[in-house]
Amino acid sequence: MLAVAERLRGTGDVPDVVIWHASGDGAECAGDCEFHAIACSDVEGIVLPSPMRDMPVDLDVPGERWCDDCLAILSREPRDQAVRT
């Protein structure tokens, strides 16, 4: 699934967390975009330049997780459209 990362900075003993959002427009980016639309919002997005990545829906990486709202949207899509090969 084409996704963009949002980093939540931890404070003190709390580590940073990366939250992955599904792309809101499906457009690919090599890292030079200034705004990425996200599936869970019609108005908000990620405003840091960073490349989109193809991420598995069943993400199992310490310190990283999917946005709960994006996962809910992905679960309603037909499986062949929700997973990029």
QUIRAMO-V215469 format. One record per residue. N is the residue number from 1. PHI is phi as a letter, one per 40 degrees, with the letter a starting at -180 (none if undefined). PSI is psi in whole degrees, 0 to 359 (* if undefined). OMEGA is omega in radians with two decimals (none if undefined). Layout:
BEGIN
N | PHI | PSI | OMEGA
N | PHI | PSI | OMEGA
END
This chain:
BEGIN
1 | none | 129 | 3.12
2 | c | 123 | -3.02
3 | a | 161 | 3.09
4 | b | 145 | -3.04
5 | c | 144 | 2.98
6 | b | 124 | -3.14
7 | b | 123 | 3.04
8 | b | 116 | -3.10
9 | c | 130 | 3.05
10 | c | 159 | 3.09
11 | b | 148 | -3.14
12 | g | 236 | -3.14
13 | c | 1 | -3.12
14 | c | 121 | -3.12
15 | c | 160 | 3.02
16 | c | 152 | 3.07
17 | b | 137 | 3.05
18 | b | 124 | 3.10
19 | b | 125 | -3.13
20 | c | 133 | 3.09
21 | b | 137 | 3.04
22 | c | 144 | 3.13
23 | c | 137 | 3.13
24 | c | 343 | -3.11
25 | b | 353 | 3.10
26 | g | 359 | -3.13
27 | c | 137 | 3.11
28 | c | 155 | -3.10
29 | a | 138 | 3.13
30 | c | 3 | 3.11
31 | h | 1 | -3.10
32 | b | 5 | 3.11
33 | c | 149 | 3.11
34 | c | 348 | -3.13
35 | a | 135 | 3.05
36 | b | 121 | 3.03
37 | c | 144 | 3.13
38 | b | 149 | -3.03
39 | c | 332 | -3.03
40 | c | 3 | -3.13
41 | a | 139 | 3.08
42 | c | 343 | -3.07
43 | b | 331 | -3.13
44 | c | 163 | 3.11
45 | a | 187 | 3.10
46 | c | 125 | -3.03
47 | b | 9 | 3.07
48 | c | 137 | 3.10
49 | c | 119 | 3.07
50 | a | 151 | -3.12
51 | c | 150 | 2.98
52 | c | 153 | 3.12
53 | b | 154 | 3.05
54 | c | 110 | -3.04
55 | b | 142 | 3.08
56 | c | 145 | 3.11
57 | c | 327 | 3.13
58 | c | 56 | -3.10
59 | d | 130 | -3.14
60 | b | 64 | -3.12
61 | b | 125 | 3.13
62 | d | 133 | 3.12
63 | g | 5 | 3.12
64 | b | 145 | 3.08
65 | a | 165 | 3.06
66 | c | 150 | 2.97
67 | c | 130 | -3.12
68 | d | 319 | -3.13
69 | c | 321 | 3.09
70 | c | 319 | 3.09
71 | c | 321 | 3.11
72 | c | 320 | 3.10
73 | c | 315 | -3.13
74 | c | 325 | -3.11
75 | c | 339 | 3.12
76 | c | 345 | -3.14
77 | c | 149 | 3.01
78 | d | 140 | -3.03
79 | d | 321 | -3.10
80 | c | 337 | 3.08
81 | c | 333 | -3.05
82 | c | 340 | -3.09
83 | b | 125 | 3.10
84 | c | 139 | 3.10
85 | b | * | none
END
